[in-house]
Amino acid sequence: MKPRPNAICLGGPCDGRLTRIHQDVGIVQVPCESSGRPLSIAYRITSRRVHHPSSEVPFTVLTWADAAP
């Protein structure tokens, strides 16, 4: 069984991608594809939460780590 997503990426190459994270703070690597190549993109875990229609529980917001603060 595939694990349920609990986070959503905002900004960057994986914008809108749902993913599963297992930590509360820091930076995580999110698997993504660009031009058919698999990549791992850095996203920062935030304290923000958003509701998504696929889940009753709000998702953690991940922001693109390469974006200017």
Buried (B, 14 or more C-beta within 10 A) or exposed (E): EEEEBBBBBBBBBBEEBBBEBEEEEEEBEBEBEEEEEEEEBEBBBEEEEEEBEEEEEEBBBBBBBEEEE
